[in-house]
Amino acid sequence: MFGRRGNDGPAKSGGIAAPPSPPRAPSAAAAPAASTVLVEPAREGSQQRQQVAPPSMQTPTRRRPVRTEEYYDTKSQVFSALIDTIDLSQLSKLDAEAAREEIRDIVNDIITIKNFAMSISEQEELLEDICNDVLGYGPLEPLLARDDIADIMVNGAGQTFIEVGGKTVESEIRFRDNAQLLSICQRIVSQVGRRVDESSPICDARLPDGSRVNVIAPPLSIDGPALTIRKFKKDKLTLDQLVRFGAITPEGATLLQIIGRVRCNVVISGGTGSGKTTLLNCLTNYIDRDERVITCEDTAELQLQQPHVVRLETRPPNIEGEGEITMRDLVKNCLRMRPERIIVGEVRGPEVFDLLQAMNTGHDGSMGTIHANTPRECLSRMESMIAMGGFSLPAKTVREIISTSVDVVIQAARLRDGSRRITQITEVIGMEGDVIITQDLMRYEIEGEDASGRIIGRHMSTGIGKPHFWDRARYYNEEKRLAAALDEMENKSK
């Protein structure tokens, strides 16, 4: 299957220092690997940055050895011989594990024929690097395999940062050059039918596991392509895990469960990286399994566990500037699909008006997220986004729509020590004059910090014994559990 083409083979390609041009008509899955050879660059020892990462936050990982010029020269020759030898069209027909084994066998043969002097560990490192280059995302693969990394930020070929335990540290990962980095970016976005190049230099995409990807390429990014990956954990977080992490108290988690169960209309507010999408995923676990849920997102990130879920995703314009499907188009179309709940991954513009209309016309339990720093600011931003859509409605009318549609605002925050907390659970009561009236059910109060710089605080009850959604909770037979959670929260606050 993977025989040599003609007389070309490992023996003939000896002495080649740079990869040759790609074979004709390679398969779609393997084309990026052939078009730009994915080889990591050598790093000069004098320019290495010493990394200091919080040891308690990182899981034990094998440290990558310092690469030498000789290593990269050897890798370039082996990669060149591999491209000459392998049949990419046949490789694309295999599953990932079988393809990886075939590549390892061929690379081992190449190393033997060329008589490279390598230790067992060096040979294994080389095999892994080349397999990642051909089948995966090259130098990014070791970072994507780690479940303790929350964000990967690549600032051009020579600099990669990661977020571990809420702190940003520099990684050892480097790319051969900006062309290799751009090739990997193109491979990622092409999997979801999108493109990134000079004519379309900004792109949002996702990895197969749902991790969010943003790419901005030259000429907009001056120092080379900038790639940002918001990773999703392999094991999806639950409210019980958030309790163990200290993001919320057990009583607060029970309150959130009830809010999700009794079909309150919920808006999750928070800054960038505060955990809004994670919290939204947690709340959706308490949606009844017989409900029809439709999600609308710019890039599909939500991971709902219910059996009856329809996932929709926006589409950017094509190269002629046509064919764009906006979030508002999706939300409006949802109303014709008989949803019981509509979930908008992130509300950014005038689609908020259509979401509010849906919340107010029989689609109870709809949810969304908004970038805002406080619940009050969240409501103001919704008002501003409606104005952005060109709706010429009086301010009081807009506020009445908001107050009658939204039941609960949940505020998430990322604190300065890197920890994430649910800082407020606020319900919307209604209008008093021209002002929207809200009341907090729970607040997080910071009390100081410990010797290691970690924030010390606690979740406090505000003393509300009968929330505004009490009748809704009674309709779903949840009033006893709600009362018990509020009483326990108040007792612990004393």
C-alpha positions in Angstrom: 0.0 0.0 0.0 2.8 2.4 0.9 5.4 1.3 -1.7 7.8 3.6 -3.4 6.7 5.5 -6.4 8.9 4.6 -9.4 12.6 4.4 -8.4 12.3 7.0 -5.6 12.8 5.8 -2.1 14.7 6.4 1.1 18.1 5.5 -0.5 17.7 7.9 -3.4 16.7 10.8 -1.1 19.8 10.7 1.0 21.6 14.0 1.4 18.5 16.1 0.8 18.5 18.8 3.4 15.2 20.5 2.6 11.8 18.8 1.9 10.9 18.5 -1.8 7.7 19.8 -3.5 4.6 17.8 -2.5 3.2 14.9 -4.6 0.5 15.6 -7.1 -3.1 15.5 -6.0 -2.7 14.4 -2.4 -5.7 13.6 -0.3 -7.5 16.4 1.5 -6.6 15.0 4.9 -2.9 14.9 4.2 -2.6 17.9 1.8 -1.4 20.4 4.4 1.4 18.2 5.6 2.8 18.0 2.0 2.3 21.6 1.1 4.4 22.9 3.9 6.8 20.7 5.7 6.0 20.8 9.4 9.4 20.8 11.0 10.1 22.5 14.3 12.9 25.1 14.3 16.1 24.9 16.2 16.3 27.1 19.2 19.5 28.9 20.2 20.5 28.0 23.7 21.4 31.6 24.5 17.9 32.8 23.7 15.9 30.3 25.7 13.5 31.7 28.2 13.4 30.0 31.6 9.9 29.0 32.5 8.6 29.3 36.0 5.2 27.7 36.4 3.2 27.0 39.6 4.1 23.4 40.3 1.0 22.6 42.2 -1.2 23.4 39.2 0.6 21.4 36.5 0.2 17.7 36.1 3.5 15.7 35.7 4.6 15.8 32.1 7.7 14.6 30.4 10.0 17.5 29.7 10.9 18.0 26.1 14.7 17.8 25.5 16.6 20.8 24.1 16.7 20.4 20.3 19.9 20.9 18.4 20.6 21.9 14.8 21.7 18.4 14.1 18.3 17.1 15.3 16.4 19.4 13.0 18.7 18.6 10.1 18.1 14.9 10.6 14.4 15.4 10.9 14.3 17.4 7.7 16.1 14.6 5.8 13.8 11.9 7.2 10.7 13.9 6.5 11.9 14.5 2.9 12.5 10.8 2.4 9.1 10.0 3.9 7.2 12.3 1.5 9.0 10.7 -1.4 8.2 7.2 -0.2 4.7 7.4 1.2 1.4 7.2 -0.8 -0.7 9.9 0.7 -3.9 8.9 -1.1 -3.7 5.4 0.5 -2.7 6.9 3.9 -5.8 9.0 3.9 -8.0 5.8 3.8 -6.6 4.5 7.1 -7.8 5.5 10.6 -5.5 7.6 12.7 -3.9 4.7 14.7 -3.2 2.6 11.6 -1.8 5.6 9.7 0.5 6.4 12.6 1.8 2.8 12.7 2.5 2.9 9.0 4.4 6.1 9.2 6.4 4.8 12.2 7.4 1.7 10.2 8.5 3.7 7.2 10.4 6.2 9.3 12.2 3.4 11.1 13.2 1.9 7.7 14.5 5.3 6.6 16.6 5.8 9.7 18.0 2.3 9.2 18.8 2.8 5.5 20.4 6.2 6.1 22.3 4.9 9.1 21.6 7.8 11.3 23.3 7.6 14.7 20.4 8.0 17.2 19.6 6.8 20.6 16.3 5.0 21.3 14.8 8.0 23.0 15.9 10.4 20.2 14.4 8.0 17.7 11.1 7.9 19.6 11.1 11.7 19.8 11.7 12.0 16.1 8.9 9.4 15.3 6.4 11.3 17.4 7.3 14.6 15.9 6.9 13.4 12.4 3.7 11.6 13.1 2.3 14.8 14.6 3.4 16.8 11.6 1.8 14.5 9.1 -1.4 13.5 10.9 -2.0 16.1 13.6 -1.3 19.7 14.4 2.5 19.5 14.5 4.1 21.1 17.6 0.7 21.8 19.1 0.0 18.2 19.7 1.8 17.9 23.1 -0.2 20.9 24.3 -3.5 19.7 23.0 -2.9 16.3 24.8 -2.6 18.0 28.2 -5.9 18.4 30.0 -4.5 20.9 32.5 -4.1 23.6 29.9 -7.0 26.1 29.5 -5.6 28.3 26.7 -3.0 28.0 24.1 -1.7 31.4 22.7 0.7 31.3 19.8 2.2 34.7 19.0 4.0 33.9 15.7 6.3 31.0 15.1 8.8 31.8 17.9 6.6 32.3 21.0 3.8 30.2 22.5 2.1 30.8 25.9 -0.2 28.5 27.8 -2.6 29.1 30.7 -2.2 26.6 33.5 -4.1 26.9 36.8 -5.2 30.4 35.9 -1.7 31.6 35.3 -0.1 32.3 31.9 3.4 30.9 31.4 5.6 30.5 28.3 5.8 27.1 26.7 8.9 25.5 25.1 6.9 24.8 21.9 8.2 26.5 18.7 7.4 26.3 15.0 9.9 26.1 12.2 8.6 29.4 10.7 5.5 31.4 10.1 4.7 29.3 7.0 4.4 26.2 9.1 2.2 27.9 11.6 -0.1 29.3 8.9 -0.3 25.8 7.4 -1.5 24.4 10.7 -4.0 27.2 11.1 -5.3 26.4 7.6 -5.6 22.8 8.5 -7.6 23.6 11.6 -10.1 26.0 9.9 -10.5 23.9 6.8 -12.1 21.1 8.9 -15.1 23.3 9.6 -15.3 24.6 6.0 -13.6 27.9 6.6 -10.4 29.5 5.3 -7.7 31.9 6.5 -5.3 33.7 4.2 -4.3 37.2 3.2 -7.7 37.8 1.6 -9.6 36.5 4.6 -7.1 37.0 7.5 -9.6 36.6 10.5 -11.3 33.3 11.2 -13.1 31.6 14.1 -13.2 27.8 14.1 -13.2 24.8 16.4 -11.3 21.6 17.0 -13.1 18.2 16.9 -13.5 18.2 20.7 -15.3 21.6 20.6 -12.3 23.7 21.6 -12.6 27.3 20.3 -10.0 28.5 17.8 -9.3 32.0 16.6 -6.8 32.8 13.9 -5.6 36.2 12.7 -3.0 36.1 9.9 -0.7 38.6 8.2 -1.0 41.4 7.1 -3.2 42.1 10.1 -0.9 40.2 12.4 2.4 41.9 11.9 4.8 39.3 13.6 3.2 36.2 12.0 -0.1 34.3 12.5 -1.6 34.6 15.9 -3.4 31.5 17.0 -5.6 31.3 20.1 -7.2 28.0 21.3 -9.6 28.0 24.2 -9.4 24.3 25.2 -12.2 22.2 26.5 -11.5 19.6 29.1 -11.9 16.0 28.0 -14.1 15.4 31.1 -16.9 17.9 31.1 -17.3 19.9 34.3 -20.4 19.6 36.4 -21.8 21.8 39.2 -20.5 19.2 41.8 -17.0 19.8 40.5 -17.5 23.6 40.6 -18.4 23.1 44.3 -15.2 21.2 44.9 -13.2 23.9 43.2 -14.9 26.6 45.4 -16.6 28.4 42.5 -19.9 28.0 44.3 -21.3 26.6 47.6 -23.3 23.4 47.7 -26.4 25.4 48.5 -25.7 27.8 45.6 -25.3 24.8 43.3 -28.7 23.5 44.4 -30.2 26.9 43.7 -28.7 26.8 40.2 -30.0 23.3 39.6 -33.5 24.5 40.5 -33.2 27.6 38.2 -32.3 25.3 35.3 -34.9 22.7 36.2 -37.9 25.1 36.5 -37.3 26.8 33.1 -36.2 30.2 34.3 -34.9 32.4 31.5 -31.2 32.8 32.3 -28.5 35.1 31.1 -24.9 34.3 32.2 -22.8 37.4 32.5 -19.0 37.7 32.9 -15.8 38.9 31.4 -13.6 37.1 29.0 -12.3 33.8 30.4 -14.6 33.9 33.4 -16.2 30.5 32.6 -19.5 31.6 31.1 -19.6 28.7 28.6 -18.6 26.2 31.2 -21.3 27.3 33.5 -23.9 27.3 30.7 -22.9 23.7 29.9 -23.4 22.8 33.6 -26.8 24.4 33.8 -28.0 22.5 30.7 -27.4 19.2 32.5 -30.6 19.9 34.4 -32.8 20.4 31.4 -35.4 17.5 31.2 -34.4 15.0 28.6 -37.7 15.1 26.8 -37.3 18.8 25.9 -36.4 19.9 22.4 -33.3 22.2 22.7 -31.9 24.3 19.8 -28.4 25.9 20.2 -27.2 28.9 18.1 -23.4 29.7 18.2 -20.8 31.4 16.1 -18.6 28.4 16.6 -20.2 25.3 18.1 -18.8 24.9 21.7 -21.7 23.8 23.8 -21.7 20.1 24.8 -25.3 19.3 25.7 -26.0 15.8 26.9 -29.7 15.7 26.1 -30.9 13.4 23.3 -33.1 16.0 21.5 -30.7 18.8 20.6 -30.3 20.6 17.3 -27.0 22.5 16.9 -26.8 25.5 14.6 -23.8 27.5 13.6 -23.4 30.9 11.9 -21.6 31.1 8.5 -19.2 33.9 7.4 -19.5 35.4 3.9 -17.7 33.7 1.1 -14.8 35.2 -0.9 -17.4 37.3 -2.9 -18.9 38.6 0.3 -22.1 36.7 -0.1 -23.8 33.8 1.7 -23.4 35.1 5.3 -25.8 33.6 7.9 -25.8 35.8 11.0 -26.7 34.9 14.6 -29.9 36.8 14.2 -30.9 34.7 11.1 -30.4 31.6 13.2 -32.4 32.8 16.2 -35.2 33.9 14.0 -35.2 30.6 12.2 -35.3 28.8 15.6 -38.8 30.1 16.2 -40.0 28.0 13.2 -38.4 24.8 14.5 -40.7 24.2 17.4 -38.1 24.6 20.1 -38.9 24.3 23.8 -35.6 26.1 24.8 -33.3 28.2 22.7 -29.7 28.6 23.9 -27.5 31.2 22.4 -23.8 30.5 23.0 -22.9 34.2 23.1 -25.1 37.3 22.6 -23.1 40.0 20.9 -25.6 42.1 18.9 -29.2 42.7 17.8 -30.0 39.0 18.0 -30.6 39.8 21.7 -34.0 41.3 20.7 -35.1 38.0 19.0 -33.9 36.0 22.0 -35.9 38.2 24.4 -39.0 37.9 22.1 -38.5 34.1 22.2 -38.2 34.1 26.0 -41.4 36.1 26.3 -43.5 34.0 23.8 -43.5 30.5 25.2 -39.9 29.4 25.1 -39.3 29.5 28.8 -36.0 28.2 30.0 -34.0 29.8 27.2 -30.4 30.8 28.0 -27.5 32.9 26.7 -24.2 34.5 27.7 -23.2 38.2 27.6 -19.9 39.9 28.2 -20.5 42.2 31.2 -18.9 42.8 34.6 -22.1 43.1 36.8 -25.7 42.0 36.4 -26.8 45.6 36.2 -24.3 46.2 33.4 -25.5 43.1 31.7 -29.0 44.5 31.5 -27.7 47.8 30.2 -25.7 46.1 27.5 -28.8 44.2 26.4 -30.5 47.6 26.0 -27.5 48.9 24.0 -27.4 45.9 21.7 -31.1 46.4 20.9 -30.3 50.0 20.0 -27.4 48.7 17.8 -29.9 46.7 15.7 -31.7 49.9 14.6 -34.9 49.3 16.6 -36.4 52.7 17.2 -38.2 51.8 20.5 -38.6 54.1 23.5 -36.1 53.3 26.3 -38.9 52.4 28.7 -40.4 49.9 26.2 -37.0 48.2 25.8 -36.5 47.9 29.5 -40.0 46.4 29.9 -39.2 43.8 27.3 -36.0 42.9 29.2 -37.6 42.8 32.6 -40.5 40.6 31.5 -38.2 38.2 29.6 -35.2 37.7 31.8 -35.7 35.9 35.1 -32.2 35.4 36.5 -28.7 36.8 35.8 -25.8 34.7 36.9 -22.5 36.6 37.2 -19.2 34.7 36.7 -15.8 36.3 37.4 -12.2 35.4 37.0 -10.3 36.8 40.0 -6.8 38.2 40.0 -5.3 35.0 41.4 -6.6 33.1 38.3 -9.5 31.4 40.2 -13.1 31.6 38.8 -16.1 32.2 41.0 -19.8 32.7 40.6 -20.0 36.1 42.3 -23.8 36.9 42.1 -27.1 35.2 41.4 -29.5 38.0 40.7 -33.2 37.8 39.8 -35.0 40.4 37.8 -38.1 41.6 39.6 -39.8 44.0 37.1 -40.0 47.7 36.5 -40.4 50.6 38.9 -40.9 53.8 36.9 -38.2 53.7 34.2 -35.8 51.5 36.2 -35.4 47.7 36.1 -35.6 46.3 39.6 -33.3 43.4 40.6 -32.4 41.6 43.8 -29.4 39.5 44.7 -30.0 36.0 46.1 -26.3 35.4 46.7 -23.1 37.3 46.5 -19.4 36.5 46.8 -17.5 38.7 49.2 -13.7 38.9 49.1 -12.2 38.9 52.6 -8.4 39.0 51.7 -5.7 36.7 50.5 -3.5 34.0 52.0 0.3 33.9 52.0 0.5 32.3 48.6 -1.6 35.1 47.0 -4.8 33.1 46.7 -8.1 35.1 47.2 -10.0 34.3 50.4 -13.7 34.9 50.3 -17.1 33.4 50.9 -20.6 33.2 49.3 -23.1 35.1 51.3 -26.9 34.9 51.3 -28.7 38.2 51.0 -31.6 37.0 53.2 -34.2 36.6 50.5 -36.4 33.8 51.7 -39.0 33.8 48.8 -37.6 34.6 45.4 -39.6 36.1 42.6 -39.6 32.7 40.8 -41.1 30.9 43.8 -44.4 30.2 42.0 -42.6 28.7 39.1 -40.6 26.5 41.5 -43.9 25.4 43.1 -45.3 24.6 39.7 -42.4 22.1 39.2 -42.6 20.8 42.8 -39.3 22.3 43.7 -40.4 24.8 46.3 -39.3 22.7 49.3 -35.8 22.1 47.9 -35.6 25.8 47.1 -36.6 26.9 50.6 -34.1 24.4 52.2 -31.3 25.7 50.0 -32.0 29.3 50.8 -32.4 28.6 54.5 -29.1 26.7 54.6 -27.3 29.5 52.7 -28.6 32.1 55.2 -27.6 30.0 58.2 -24.0 29.6 56.9 -23.8 33.4 56.2 -24.5 34.3 59.9 
